[in-house]
Amino acid sequence: MDDTKSPTDFKVAIERIIHHTKEYIETRYQLIVFNIHDKSAELISSMTSVLVITVLALFILLFSSIGVSWYIGEVIGHKSVGFFCVAAFYLLILIIVYKFRETWIKIPVSNYLVKKLAADEKD
């Protein structure tokens, strides 16, 4: 008996390997695309909720600032001075936030985005 394979058997085996490799590559590509879509949707939904909360907080801050400015103006006797006092307070906050922007804003936001994009599926 001859245990050697015929050239056609070898050719069929190579064609099957090539076919399976192509299927694997296509499946892997689809998985990567689905993961990108999933991560993008998760990130966009998180950013949208942060945006909505931020807008609502800004409305609260705006109307509270107007109220405090009005109150300070009533106490001092000049409404414009009350608004300037609140503006000076916000200028002071702006300077402080600008000074610490790297540690308070840039690094935490970068870390949050990396965690959201690199998080493994726990399902």
DATA-V781880 format. One record per run of one state. SS is the DSSP state (@ for helix, = for strand, . for the rest). FROM is the first residue (numbers start at 1). LEN is the number of residues. If there is no record, write none. Layout:
# DATA-V781880
ss->SS from->FROM len->LEN
ss->SS from->FROM len->LEN
This chain:
# DATA-V781880
ss->. from->1 len->6
ss->@ from->7 len->70
ss->. from->77 len->2
ss->@ from->79 len->21
ss->. from->100 len->1
ss->@ from->101 len->18
ss->. from->119 len->5
